[in-house]
Amino acid sequence: MDFMSPRTKLQKFIQVNQMKTVIEHTDSGAPQKLKKFLNSKKETILEVACGKGEYSVALAKLYSKKQIIGIDYQGERLWYGAEKIKENKLKNILFLRAKVEFLEKFFKPESIDEIWITFPDPHPKDKRGHKRLISPHFLQLYKKLLKPNHTIHLKTDSELLIDKAIEAIDEVHGKIQLLIKDIDHFVNLPEILAIKTTYEKIHRAKGDKINYLKFKL
Ligand SMILES: C[S@@+](CC[C@H](N)C(=O)[O-])C[C@H]1O[C@@H](n2cnc3c(N)ncnc32)[C@H](O)[C@@H]1O
């Protein structure tokens, strides 16, 4: 699916550790590095499970006055995003190699303006949804970190994830703002949804429909 030989993976993993645009969560100074980058006067957009970071990079290009953080625990994937930062000389974006579970170590409560969740794993077999990044547990975490009444965007091929997200939003008393099933057939599609990640391309190649859910917490 997303093939990388073990050697290439290891090389990228080692290189990513030396890239200044990727913060490594196991470094003792990691929270301070992020703090130094973040300007409280600017809007902050977070992309969770960003993979190779295509959405984060595109958002950074679109919104030069906002600051963008992409988070994923797979360093070898973040390597691609970090290369794009260099190529495009972007100054308003950083990647964080960390698990979403540890976001509170890095962000103050009510400090984030917007969260994007792009093609997270649906975990169909995880009945209680512990790992699903849209489970009530994760939504509660995002709610703490988001400014009150601010927005989360979910883009996914998975109908199961959309259904689970709707249940979870209800459980945490959030509010759905927009649901688009099969974005290709929606008139007046928000421009921002044209960005395509690696996994979006993989799913499109298989003929899967792409869905979008926008909600507030
Ligand atoms: C299916 S991939 C999607 C990647 C990218 N958003 C895209 O659309 O191409 C899911 C990503 O979620 C990341 N991920 C899953 N659970 C995570 C967690 N708890 N914390 C951080 N990243 C996570 C994985 O490492 C993987 O890169």
The ligand as an SDF file (V2000), in Angstrom:
LIG
                    3D

 27 29  0  0  0  0  0  0  0  0999 V2000
   -4.0880    5.9550    7.0500 C   0  0  0  0  0  0  0  0  0  0  0  0
   -2.7540    6.9750    7.5120 S   0  0  0  0  0  0  0  0  0  0  0  0
   -3.2640    8.5740    6.8880 C   0  0  0  0  0  0  0  0  0  0  0  0
   -2.0950    9.5100    6.7420 C   0  0  0  0  0  0  0  0  0  0  0  0
   -2.4330   10.8610    6.0730 C   0  0  0  0  0  0  0  0  0  0  0  0
   -3.3260   11.6520    6.8890 N   0  0  0  0  0  0  0  0  0  0  0  0
   -3.0060   10.6580    4.6990 C   0  0  0  0  0  0  0  0  0  0  0  0
   -4.2090   10.9450    4.5240 O   0  0  0  0  0  0  0  0  0  0  0  0
   -2.2630   10.2400    3.8010 O   0  0  0  0  0  0  0  0  0  0  0  0
   -3.0360    7.1500    9.2390 C   0  0  0  0  0  0  0  0  0  0  0  0
   -1.8880    7.8370    9.9550 C   0  0  0  0  0  0  0  0  0  0  0  0
   -2.2540    7.9810   11.3110 O   0  0  0  0  0  0  0  0  0  0  0  0
   -1.0930    7.8640   12.1010 C   0  0  0  0  0  0  0  0  0  0  0  0
   -1.5760    7.5680   13.4570 N   0  0  0  0  0  0  0  0  0  0  0  0
   -2.4520    6.6040   13.8270 C   0  0  0  0  0  0  0  0  0  0  0  0
   -2.7010    6.6540   15.1540 N   0  0  0  0  0  0  0  0  0  0  0  0
   -1.9480    7.6930   15.6310 C   0  0  0  0  0  0  0  0  0  0  0  0
   -1.7490    8.2370   16.9320 C   0  0  0  0  0  0  0  0  0  0  0  0
   -2.3870    7.7450   17.9850 N   0  0  0  0  0  0  0  0  0  0  0  0
   -0.9090    9.2730   17.0570 N   0  0  0  0  0  0  0  0  0  0  0  0
   -0.2520    9.7790   15.9750 C   0  0  0  0  0  0  0  0  0  0  0  0
   -0.3990    9.3050   14.7190 N   0  0  0  0  0  0  0  0  0  0  0  0
   -1.2400    8.2710   14.5510 C   0  0  0  0  0  0  0  0  0  0  0  0
   -0.3100    6.7590   11.4280 C   0  0  0  0  0  0  0  0  0  0  0  0
    1.0400    6.8050   11.7660 O   0  0  0  0  0  0  0  0  0  0  0  0
   -0.5680    7.0750    9.9430 C   0  0  0  0  0  0  0  0  0  0  0  0
    0.4350    7.8920    9.3840 O   0  0  0  0  0  0  0  0  0  0  0  0
  1  2  1  0
  2  3  1  0
  2 10  1  0
  3  4  1  0
  4  5  1  0
  5  6  1  0
  5  7  1  0
  7  8  2  0
  7  9  1  0
 10 11  1  0
 11 12  1  0
 11 26  1  0
 12 13  1  0
 13 14  1  0
 13 24  1  0
 14 15  1  0
 14 23  1  0
 15 16  2  0
 16 17  1  0
 17 18  1  0
 17 23  2  0
 18 19  1  0
 18 20  2  0
 20 21  1  0
 21 22  2  0
 22 23  1  0
 24 25  1  0
 24 26  1  0
 26 27  1  0
M  CHG  2   2   1   9  -1
M  END
$$$$
